[in-house]
């Protein structure tokens, strides 16, 4: 006759196996939900940044102008939108994964619209992609701000590896926000365009 106060080893093993199976099913789903929420949050933040940029440009007589960043009414940096009252500071914080080179909470990156101001770096061997010719070519379809903190599944951990596709979210001057997945370096403007 069996003692009714305890569990047999078989019952314990079956119970643990069921719990492990449930965890194996629910944990990946929970991570996917968290990842989707992070991407949705970044899309929303970039849309807010786009509206703030358009208001800033309108205030500084930059509507419909393309070329040097100051002539377009662009702020010196995205963070300039906060003290000038165009956007709340929390909208500039990305909820995606930090990149390995900077583990702090990342902010969204402007697409180097001030590159012309750094011409002196060319003598030191730096290659600059100038904003003026780029924005004159693409106008409202020029990438203004981007978020590179949402690597896709299977990411090797090496940023911009030609072996990996990178998922990034970009804000175009027109205010549209797009999620792109492709190989290459999303910090280069040509990554955002198919006709480069």
Secondary structure, DSSP 4 states (H G I P E B T S, - for coil): ---TTS--HHHHHHHHHHHHHHHHHHHHHHHHHHHHHHHHHHHHHHHHHHHHHHHHHHHTT-TT--SSTTTTT--SSTTHHHHTTSS-GGGGB--SPPPTT--SPPBPEE--TTGGGGGGGGGGT-----HHHHHHHHGGGSEEEEE---PPTT--SSTT-TTSEEEEEEEETTS-EEEEEEES-TTSGGGG-S--
